Amino acid sequence: MKNTFRIVTLIAILHANSVFAASGAEGGGIGLIGWIFIGFMALIVACQLIPALFLLGSMMVGILGKASNQENVLDSGKSGNS
């Protein structure tokens, strides 16, 4: 039984090598369904990118724009404790 399994496995591996050696010249390129799929994926990426850019901009304004207000709060907090 082990010999039979080994022989079948060897035949399957050797038969697959001829498939990997194919030239691939038969391919006609990407079809209409492929272009529709790529367009759909691009639409999903674009719809996720726009809100991400808004969030990034808001985060940068929050981090960089309010630094002077935070310094005023820290200064007033120090003066209140003294």
DSSP file (Angstrom, degrees, kcal/mol; ACC not computed):
  #  RESIDUE AA STRUCTURE BP1 BP2  ACC     N-H-->O    O-->H-N    N-H-->O    O-->H-N    TCO  KAPPA ALPHA  PHI   PSI    X-CA   Y-CA   Z-CA
    1    1 A M     >        0   0    0      0, 0.0     4,-2.2     0, 0.0     5,-0.2   0.000 360.0 360.0 360.0 -38.9    0.0    0.0    0.0
    2    2 A K  H  >  +     0   0    0      1,-0.2     4,-2.4     2,-0.2     5,-0.2   0.896 360.0  51.6 -65.4 -39.1    2.9    2.4    0.8
    3    3 A N  H  > S+     0   0    0      2,-0.2     4,-2.5     1,-0.2    -1,-0.2   0.908 108.9  50.1 -63.6 -41.1    4.5    1.6   -2.6
    4    4 A T  H  > S+     0   0    0      2,-0.2     4,-2.6     1,-0.2    -1,-0.2   0.918 110.8  49.3 -63.9 -42.9    1.2    2.4   -4.4
    5    5 A F  H  X S+     0   0    0     -4,-2.2     4,-2.3     1,-0.2    -1,-0.2   0.906 111.7  49.3 -62.6 -42.0    0.9    5.7   -2.5
    6    6 A R  H  X S+     0   0    0     -4,-2.4     4,-2.4     2,-0.2    -2,-0.2   0.906 111.9  48.2 -64.1 -41.8    4.5    6.6   -3.4
    7    7 A I  H  X S+     0   0    0     -4,-2.5     4,-2.5     2,-0.2    -2,-0.2   0.922 112.2  48.2 -66.6 -43.9    4.0    5.8   -7.0
    8    8 A V  H  X S+     0   0    0     -4,-2.6     4,-2.2     1,-0.2    -2,-0.2   0.909 112.9  48.9 -63.9 -41.0    0.8    7.8   -7.3
    9    9 A T  H  X S+     0   0    0     -4,-2.3     4,-2.2    -5,-0.2    -2,-0.2   0.913 111.7  49.2 -63.8 -43.3    2.4   10.7   -5.5
   10   10 A L  H  X S+     0   0    0     -4,-2.4     4,-2.5     2,-0.2     5,-0.2   0.903 111.3  49.1 -63.4 -42.4    5.4   10.6   -7.9
   11   11 A I  H  X S+     0   0    0     -4,-2.5     4,-2.4     1,-0.2    -1,-0.2   0.908 110.9  50.5 -64.7 -40.9    3.2   10.4  -10.9
   12   12 A A  H  X S+     0   0    0     -4,-2.2     4,-1.7     2,-0.2    -2,-0.2   0.901 112.3  46.8 -64.2 -40.5    1.2   13.4   -9.7
   13   13 A I  H  X S+     0   0    0     -4,-2.2     4,-1.2     2,-0.2    -2,-0.2   0.922 114.4  46.3 -68.1 -43.9    4.3   15.5   -9.1
   14   14 A L  H  X S+     0   0    0     -4,-2.5     4,-0.8     1,-0.2    -2,-0.2   0.864 111.8  51.5 -67.9 -35.1    5.9   14.6  -12.5
   15   15 A H  H  X S+     0   0    0     -4,-2.4     4,-0.7    -5,-0.2     3,-0.4   0.851 106.3  55.0 -69.2 -33.6    2.6   15.3  -14.3
   16   16 A A  H  X S+     0   0    0     -4,-1.7     4,-1.9     1,-0.2     3,-0.3   0.783  96.0  67.1 -70.4 -26.9    2.3   18.7  -12.6
   17   17 A N  H  X S+     0   0    0     -4,-1.2     4,-1.2     1,-0.2    -1,-0.2   0.874  96.5  53.8 -62.7 -36.4    5.8   19.7  -13.9
   18   18 A S  H  < S+     0   0    0     -4,-0.8    -1,-0.2    -3,-0.4    -2,-0.2   0.818 106.5  53.2 -68.8 -28.0    4.5   19.7  -17.5
   19   19 A V  H >< S+     0   0    0     -4,-0.7     3,-1.4    -3,-0.3    -2,-0.2   0.901 107.7  50.1 -70.4 -40.8    1.8   22.1  -16.4
   20   20 A F  H 3< S+     0   0    0     -4,-1.9    -1,-0.2     1,-0.3    -2,-0.2   0.738 104.9  59.5 -69.0 -21.6    4.3   24.5  -14.9
   21   21 A A  T 3< S+     0   0    0     -4,-1.2    -1,-0.3    -5,-0.2    -2,-0.2   0.404  77.0 123.9 -88.0   3.2    6.3   24.4  -18.1
   22   22 A A    <   -     0   0    0     -3,-1.4    -3,-0.0     1,-0.1    -4,-0.0  -0.328  64.0-133.2 -65.4 147.8    3.5   25.7  -20.2
   23   23 A S        -     0   0    0      1,-0.1    -1,-0.1    -2,-0.0    -3,-0.0   0.785  21.7-138.9 -76.0 -28.0    4.3   28.8  -22.2
   24   24 A G    >   +     0   0    0      1,-0.1     3,-1.1     2,-0.0    -1,-0.1   0.626  61.8 130.6  79.2  12.1    1.2   30.7  -21.3
   25   25 A A  T 3   +     0   0    0      1,-0.2    -1,-0.1     3,-0.0    -3,-0.0   0.607  58.1  73.0 -73.1 -11.2    0.8   32.0  -24.9
   26   26 A E  T 3  S+     0   0    0      2,-0.0    -1,-0.2     0, 0.0     2,-0.1   0.693  71.0 108.7 -77.5 -17.2   -2.8   30.9  -24.9
   27   27 A G    <   -     0   0    0     -3,-1.1     3,-0.1     1,-0.1     0, 0.0  -0.362  53.5-161.1 -66.4 135.6   -3.9   33.7  -22.6
   28   28 A G        -     0   0    0      1,-0.4     2,-0.1    -2,-0.1    -1,-0.1   0.260  43.7-109.6 -99.2  11.0   -6.0   36.5  -24.2
   29   29 A G        -     0   0    0      2,-0.0    -1,-0.4     0, 0.0     2,-0.3  -0.463  61.5 -25.3  92.3-168.4   -5.4   39.1  -21.5
   30   30 A I        -     0   0    0     -2,-0.1     2,-0.1    -3,-0.1    -3,-0.0  -0.617  64.9-145.9 -85.7 139.5   -7.9   40.4  -19.0
   31   31 A G     >  -     0   0    0     -2,-0.3     4,-1.8     1,-0.0     5,-0.2  -0.191  33.1 -86.8 -94.0-172.5  -11.5   40.3  -19.9
   32   32 A L  H  > S+     0   0    0      1,-0.2     4,-2.3     2,-0.2     5,-0.2   0.884 126.3  53.9 -64.1 -40.3  -14.5   42.6  -19.2
   33   33 A I  H  > S+     0   0    0      1,-0.2     4,-2.3     2,-0.2    -1,-0.2   0.884 106.9  52.9 -63.5 -37.8  -15.2   40.9  -15.9
   34   34 A G  H  > S+     0   0    0      2,-0.2     4,-2.4     1,-0.2    -1,-0.2   0.907 109.6  47.6 -63.0 -42.5  -11.6   41.4  -14.8
   35   35 A W  H  X S+     0   0    0     -4,-1.8     4,-2.4     2,-0.2    -2,-0.2   0.874 111.1  51.2 -68.0 -36.4  -11.8   45.1  -15.6
   36   36 A I  H  X S+     0   0    0     -4,-2.3     4,-2.3     2,-0.2    -2,-0.2   0.914 110.9  49.0 -64.6 -41.8  -15.1   45.4  -13.7
   37   37 A F  H  X S+     0   0    0     -4,-2.3     4,-2.3     2,-0.2    -2,-0.2   0.925 111.7  48.0 -63.3 -45.3  -13.6   43.7  -10.7
   38   38 A I  H  X S+     0   0    0     -4,-2.4     4,-2.2     1,-0.2    -2,-0.2   0.903 112.2  50.2 -63.5 -40.9  -10.5   46.0  -10.8
   39   39 A G  H  X S+     0   0    0     -4,-2.4     4,-2.1     2,-0.2    -1,-0.2   0.890 109.4  51.2 -63.4 -39.7  -12.8   49.1  -11.1
   40   40 A F  H  X S+     0   0    0     -4,-2.3     4,-2.0     2,-0.2    -2,-0.2   0.911 110.5  48.3 -64.6 -42.6  -14.9   47.9   -8.1
   41   41 A M  H  X S+     0   0    0     -4,-2.3     4,-2.2     1,-0.2    -2,-0.2   0.887 110.6  51.5 -65.0 -38.2  -11.8   47.4   -6.0
   42   42 A A  H  X S+     0   0    0     -4,-2.2     4,-2.5     1,-0.2    -2,-0.2   0.876 108.3  52.5 -65.4 -36.6  -10.6   50.9   -7.0
   43   43 A L  H  X S+     0   0    0     -4,-2.1     4,-2.3     2,-0.2    -2,-0.2   0.899 108.8  49.4 -64.8 -40.7  -14.0   52.3   -6.0
   44   44 A I  H  X S+     0   0    0     -4,-2.0     4,-1.4     2,-0.2    -2,-0.2   0.922 111.8  48.3 -64.2 -43.7  -13.8   50.7   -2.6
   45   45 A V  H  X S+     0   0    0     -4,-2.2     4,-1.8     1,-0.2     3,-0.2   0.913 112.3  49.0 -63.3 -42.4  -10.3   52.1   -2.0
   46   46 A A  H  X S+     0   0    0     -4,-2.5     4,-1.8     1,-0.2    -1,-0.2   0.903 109.1  52.2 -64.9 -40.4  -11.3   55.6   -3.1
   47   47 A C  H  < S+     0   0    0     -4,-2.3    -1,-0.2     1,-0.2    -2,-0.2   0.770 114.3  43.2 -68.7 -24.2  -14.4   55.5   -0.8
   48   48 A Q  H  X S+     0   0    0     -4,-1.4     4,-1.1    -3,-0.2    -1,-0.2   0.741 110.1  57.1 -87.6 -25.8  -12.1   54.5    2.1
   49   49 A L  H  X S+     0   0    0     -4,-1.8     4,-2.2     2,-0.2    -2,-0.2   0.883  98.9  57.6 -75.0 -39.1   -9.4   57.0    1.2
   50   50 A I  H  X S+     0   0    0     -4,-1.8     4,-1.8     1,-0.2    -1,-0.2   0.945 110.1  41.6 -62.4 -51.4  -11.5   60.2    1.3
   51   51 A P  H  > S+     0   0    0      0, 0.0     4,-2.5     0, 0.0    -1,-0.2   0.860 112.5  56.9 -64.2 -31.6  -12.8   59.8    4.9
   52   52 A A  H  X S+     0   0    0     -4,-1.1     4,-2.3     1,-0.2    -2,-0.2   0.896 105.9  49.3 -65.5 -38.2   -9.3   58.7    6.0
   53   53 A L  H  X S+     0   0    0     -4,-2.2     4,-2.5     2,-0.2    -1,-0.2   0.892 110.2  51.1 -67.7 -38.3   -7.8   62.0    4.6
   54   54 A F  H  X S+     0   0    0     -4,-1.8     4,-2.4     2,-0.2    -2,-0.2   0.926 111.8  47.4 -62.1 -43.7  -10.5   64.0    6.5
   55   55 A L  H  X S+     0   0    0     -4,-2.5     4,-2.3     2,-0.2    -2,-0.2   0.893 111.2  51.0 -64.8 -39.1   -9.6   62.2    9.7
   56   56 A L  H  X S+     0   0    0     -4,-2.3     4,-2.3     2,-0.2    -1,-0.2   0.918 111.0  48.6 -64.1 -42.8   -5.9   62.7    9.1
   57   57 A G  H  X S+     0   0    0     -4,-2.5     4,-2.3     1,-0.2    -2,-0.2   0.916 111.9  48.7 -63.1 -43.1   -6.5   66.4    8.5
   58   58 A S  H  X S+     0   0    0     -4,-2.4     4,-2.3     1,-0.2    -1,-0.2   0.880 110.9  51.2 -63.6 -38.0   -8.6   66.7   11.7
   59   59 A M  H  X S+     0   0    0     -4,-2.3     4,-2.2     2,-0.2    -1,-0.2   0.905 109.6  49.3 -66.5 -40.8   -6.0   64.9   13.7
   60   60 A M  H  X>S+     0   0    0     -4,-2.3     4,-3.1     2,-0.2     5,-0.6   0.900 111.4  49.4 -66.2 -39.4   -3.2   67.2   12.5
   61   61 A V  I  X>S+     0   0    0     -4,-2.3     4,-1.7     1,-0.2     5,-0.6   0.908 112.2  49.5 -64.2 -40.4   -5.3   70.3   13.3
   62   62 A G  I  <5S+     0   0    0     -4,-2.3     4,-0.4    -5,-0.2    -2,-0.2   0.874 118.2  38.3 -65.8 -37.1   -5.9   68.8   16.8
   63   63 A I  I  <5S+     0   0    0     -4,-2.2    -2,-0.2    -5,-0.1    -3,-0.2   0.932 131.1  24.3 -79.7 -47.4   -2.3   68.1   17.4
   64   64 A L  I ><5S+     0   0    0     -4,-3.1     3,-0.7    -5,-0.2     4,-0.2   0.795 118.4  55.2 -92.9 -30.1   -0.6   71.1   15.8
   65   65 A G  I 3<<S+     0   0    0     -4,-1.7     3,-0.3    -5,-0.6     4,-0.2   0.776 108.0  44.9 -79.5 -26.6   -3.3   73.8   15.9
   66   66 A K  T 3><S+     0   0    0     -5,-0.6     4,-1.7    -4,-0.4    -1,-0.2   0.138  77.0 105.8-106.3  19.8   -4.2   73.8   19.6
   67   67 A A  H <> S+     0   0    0     -3,-0.7     4,-1.8     1,-0.2    -1,-0.2   0.884  80.8  51.6 -66.8 -37.7   -0.6   73.7   21.0
   68   68 A S  H  > S+     0   0    0     -3,-0.3     4,-1.8    -4,-0.2    -1,-0.2   0.883 108.4  51.6 -68.2 -36.2   -0.8   77.4   22.1
   69   69 A N  H  > S+     0   0    0      1,-0.2     4,-1.9     2,-0.2    -1,-0.2   0.874 108.3  51.9 -66.6 -36.0   -4.1   76.8   23.9
   70   70 A Q  H  X S+     0   0    0     -4,-1.7     4,-2.5     1,-0.2    -1,-0.2   0.876 106.8  53.0 -68.0 -36.8   -2.6   73.9   25.8
   71   71 A E  H  X S+     0   0    0     -4,-1.8     4,-2.6     2,-0.2    -1,-0.2   0.901 108.5  50.4 -64.4 -39.5    0.3   76.0   26.9
   72   72 A N  H  X S+     0   0    0     -4,-1.8     4,-2.4     2,-0.2    -2,-0.2   0.892 110.9  48.9 -64.3 -39.1   -2.1   78.6   28.3
   73   73 A V  H  X S+     0   0    0     -4,-1.9     4,-1.9     2,-0.2    -2,-0.2   0.920 112.4  47.8 -66.8 -43.0   -4.0   75.9   30.2
   74   74 A L  H  X S+     0   0    0     -4,-2.5     4,-2.0     2,-0.2    -2,-0.2   0.904 112.3  49.5 -64.3 -41.7   -0.8   74.5   31.6
   75   75 A D  H  X S+     0   0    0     -4,-2.6     4,-2.4     1,-0.2    -2,-0.2   0.918 111.9  47.3 -64.2 -43.4    0.4   78.0   32.6
   76   76 A S  H  X S+     0   0    0     -4,-2.4     4,-1.6     1,-0.2    -1,-0.2   0.839 110.3  53.6 -68.4 -30.7   -2.9   78.9   34.3
   77   77 A G  H  X S+     0   0    0     -4,-1.9     4,-1.1     2,-0.2    -1,-0.2   0.888 110.0  47.0 -69.4 -38.3   -2.8   75.6   36.1
   78   78 A K  H  X S+     0   0    0     -4,-2.0     4,-1.1     1,-0.2     3,-0.3   0.902 111.9  49.7 -68.3 -41.4    0.7   76.2   37.5
   79   79 A S  H  < S+     0   0    0     -4,-2.4    -1,-0.2     1,-0.2    -2,-0.2   0.827 107.4  55.2 -69.9 -28.6   -0.2   79.7   38.6
   80   80 A G  H  < S+     0   0    0     -4,-1.6    -1,-0.2     1,-0.2    -2,-0.2   0.801 107.2  50.0 -72.2 -28.3   -3.3   78.5   40.4
   81   81 A N  H  <        0   0    0     -4,-1.1    -1,-0.2    -3,-0.3    -2,-0.2   0.723 360.0 360.0 -81.3 -22.3   -1.4   76.0   42.4
   82   82 A S     <        0   0    0     -4,-1.1    -1,-0.2    -3,-0.1    -2,-0.1   0.476 360.0 360.0 -78.0 360.0    1.3   78.4   43.6
